[in-house]
Amino acid sequence: SQPPPQTLNRMRFSDVIGQDEVKRQLQRLLSEGRMPHALLLAGPEGCGKLPLALALAQRLLCSNPTPEGDSCNECKSCRMAAKLAHPDLHMVFPVFKPSGQSAGAVSDQFLKQWREQLAETPYFDRNTWLQRIGVENQQSLINVSEAKNLLNKLVSVSSQGGYRVVVMWLAEQMNTEAANKLLKMLEEPPAGTVFILTANHPEQMLGTILSRTQRIDCKPLTDEQIACALQQHCGLQPDDAQAVAHAAEGSYIKALQQVNMHADTAQFFDLFVLLMRLCYMRKVKELYQWADQLAQWGREKQKAFLAYCQRMVRENFVYNFHRPELNYMNRTEADFAVRFARFINERNVIGITDELSLAQRDIEANVNPRMVFFDMALKLIVLLLQ
C-alpha cells in the first residue's frame, strides 16, 4: 500500500507572507457572497500567488471557517485539501509529454511530485518545478489534453456538496488550443465551480481568457516582509535576513534560493566570473572550453544562466553610482563587484546586455549552443575592453 499524501505547507491565509490587501479583498468577496467564478491572481514571480490560491481553495472547501474569514485547518475538508486529496480540488500546472506517450500529458500524472514540492515549499519557480519532474531540456505547457481532462472532471456534481475548485499555476503556459477549449467553461462554469488562475505574465495570455476572469494584482513583497519570514521559517539572524531580503527584489523565491545556496545560482556565479576573466585576458582556447561546458546543459538551464548574466551586468553597472540601496546582490556577488564593476560602464553596458539577450534568443530558437556561447564570448572580449 502507498503511504498517505504529505500534508502541504502554508495552506491558510494567515500563513501566506504579506499580501494583506489581497487577503482582505478575497475575504471580503467571500463574506459578501460575491466570489467570482473565475479569478486571476497576477503579479511578479515570488510574491506569493500560488500560496494565496491554495489558501483561497482551502477556505472555499472548508466546512467550518473561522470568524476572521480563514479556513479552520481542522475539518475533514481542510485535512483533505492540505494533502491535495480533496475530490473537489483540481490542480493544473505545466507539464511535459513523456517519450512514447501519444496523447499530451496531464497534471494528474505528476501529482506525486507536485505534492512533494508543495510539502517542501509553495514558493518555487518554473525551473525548480522542471527539475522536480526530471526535465530541463523540454518545453513545459498546459495542453489541450489537460483541458479535456478537466472538463470531464467537472461534468459530475460536487462530491462533498460544496464548491469545486480549480487551481491553475502559470496560466500563461496554456497553449492556444487548451485556452480555446476552456473558454466556454470559464464563461459559464457549472454551479459552485471556482477557477483560480495565477500568472507571472498575464500579458502572454489570450485576451478572451483574460476577459472572462476577475483580475487581482499582487505586489512584490517588501524587504521587511521577506526578512521577517526568513527569520521565522529559516532561522536567519536579523542582519543576515535583511541583507538577503534586499537582494531578493520582492521575491521570496529568490530569497529562499540565496538562503539554500541554490546549486545553480552558485554555479552561475562561478561561470560568470570565469567568463569575465577569460574575456579580459583574451583566452580564446579557454573560452571555447567554457562554451563547450555550457553546451552540455539543458536549454532551460542555459537560458537561466544568460538571464543571470544580464542581471549581474546590470547590478555591476549600478554599483558604480555608489547607491547601495539600488543594488540587489548577495554578499558574494557584492564582493566581486568591488573589483569588477569598473569594467561595466556607459560605453559597453548596452552592448554587453544586448549580446547576452541575443544569445538567450538563439538558445530559445534551438541554435547550436556551443556556437552561441563561443560567439557571444568573442564579442564580449571587445566590449569588455572598451
Disulfide bonds with the S-S distance in Angstrom:
none
